Amino acid sequence: MERSAAPSGEPDPRTEAPSDPLSTARVALAVNGMGTFTWDLSDGLLRYDRGGAAVMGFRPGEFDGRLETLAERMLPVELPAVREQVERALRDRSSFSLYFRVRLPDGELRWTHTQGHVVLDRAGDPARVIGIIRDASQELRAVDQTEELRRVRSERRRQADIVGHVSDTLVPTLTLEDVADALTTDRLMRQIGASGVVLGMVDEGRMRLIGSNGIPEELVRDFHLTPLEARLPLAEASRTREAVFVTSRAHFVSRYPSLEAYAEDFPQTIAAVYLPLIAQDTPIGAVGLTYTDRARFPQDERTVLRALGKVIAQALQRALLYDQEHELAAGLQTAMLPGHLPDSPGLELAARYRPTRSRGGIGGDWYDALLLADGRVGAVIGDVQGHDVTAAAIMGQLRIALRAYAAEGHPPTTVMARASVFLTELDTGRFATCLLAVLDPRTGMTTIVRAGHPDPVLRLRDGGTDWLDVPGGLPLGLTSPEAQPVYPAHETALDPGSTLVLCTDGLIESRTEDIDTGRARLLEALRDGPGGPHELADHLLRAMAPYTGEEDDVALLVLRRPLGRATPAQRLETVVAPNDPEALRAARQDLREALEGWQLGPLADIAVLLTCELVTNALLHTGGDTTLTAQPVRRAGGGRALRLSVSDTSPASPRRRPATEQHTSGRGMLLVEELTSAWGVEPRGTGKTVWCEIPLAVP
């Protein structure tokens, strides 16, 4: 700063020839940008010499000595610290040294350094303060540069951290919902220093908001879906492909008049940036960040924010592609599942399928239900190994094969065995688990066959729940084509008001818990669930989803016998012990009485003869108890028949042996073939069942 010449008659210390030590000292101070001051505490006036006044930016004679005038030159933010240090020195009767800035007449800021010493009177009280003041600009310029460099580096690290935080947050996201949830968390907003965030995506010429936080609810509600041509910040950013920066509430209102009605909810110091989200040269959305602690966006920060928009655009595009892929996969899977369930009086059915959230979302889970010719209902649930298109294709073929075998009238064990051979012959290298339940809606009698699949779950009318312990065989497709796989059958009765639940393992399995925990949790959810099959199916999916994480696809089939007048089951079951000579006679008598009660008396002689042959054969060749079962059934080809079944503990199947007139045995199976319309052998968990059917005349 150019210094003014000394007034007329007063020597100028810069040009005056030193004639005494005091003058020499003043000249030296002035040349080095320094001066002296005296502060008289009695009158409170501060006096600078010519050099001191120049340091403070006062012209000669301009400073009136008042501390208030001096404070006007200093920065308000630094005044409290200066006063505190001076007052401390006065109390301690010591010295002080402090740095502060003054604003010169031309607006420039100058760093100054003041050193003062408290002079005491004879009583030991502070009388005045004397000291020097100097221009410290050169000294602190290097410090300022270092601090500025440190600040710039810190700011760059902060800006890089912002991009890093957003990138890390978006990495695990898959769907649009995931992206919206991740960008609007309180934690991420704190990390990037924003007070509000709003995310929108372009949807058929409109801007649709898919997530927000810290934005007035009425604003989000009223502008949830707006045309891209609207004069609104998100729409403008997407339409123009340029970032929009707003630096005040007034700027908001002037630029977007439609937001004036909501401006009262904005803080006066609000600032915001709206970034276009562009993927493959196509605007797919926009994101807005609002701030309450800034009034401008420096150029380097604008660059970082634009880079942030690119990161979000990549995540949004990835989510869009995933959602489209997932929707296609789910559509493919759904197309392979039955379009509707059969309508059977006396039985309520509900089915659900939920695809996995993993990439692709294609799985091999399926369900099916069909009405058989005899009025029974066949329910199938299964899961093909893998989560890809091949698994879905195999699932479709296997479902059709099972439906065809069941419709042909084969027993459930035969249906499962043939399906296993079918899958083996496909030579895909895949296996499948499956469960087939054939239920008579009139009587509730249910036959269940399981191939490596989770057991079914039963809920009784009184609310009790339990897993049914159903013996099972190997998963489908794990036997050689030449071998006939064995699948035991399990029979149970479903009482009115009871519910049977079939599901795939995706409903109960979790990566973080053992399978028993999932099984117990499903029992609890089933016990607390509603009564209706559809409501219950939805309840089970909701209740189990938080624990399984939807990591696997789920197929679910619910069968319920409604309350009402139950049809009495026409069924006889009696046990014949091998060491009881009266047991067989009693079984014959029970059979005759049952047939009379069913109005099937004319069949008694044939039925008793066949029963004697089958039971005697079982008693001769096995060592355990033999169970006789008789019941009228509907035949697969139409009509009705009396089915006789004899179960024992031996896995060996009976064989027809040649017998001549001289043989006293070997004619049992010949009689069975001649007197029945069909017979067969079904494996059971502890042995086998030999059955035969005697056709009934049409009434």
Disulfide bonds with the S-S distance in Angstrom:
none
